[in-house]
């Protein structure tokens, strides 16, 4: 997935944007979106990531939109931003049963993330 961003970055998918806001529209211009970020009073930096873009896959136009909330760390939202949509779209039954495909992808993503987190925390058990 290209052109994804963290709110404290300047790269965003879906059109021109700054670090605090952005907008975009589908190729036909029928669907439009916008977003705006206002940092709260927390003393730590913004850790939220988002995806806001349109893609064409197998002749279908899809809008991919998500906000990943960091909760005192950016490793989980950064990981999800990078992998979640591509994993959902890789599910075999995505075009037939999208709800089931999304659920399966979330389950796989959770297991995969915890495996990676364990390796980060204690090292690779296979080494």
ABEGO torsion letter per residue (X at the ends): XBGBBBAABABBBGEBBBAABBBBBBAAGABBBBBBBBBBABABBBABBBBBBBBBBGGBBBBBBBBBBAGGEAAAAAAAAAAAAAAAAABAAAAABAAAAAAAAAAAAAAAAAAAAAAAAAEBAAX
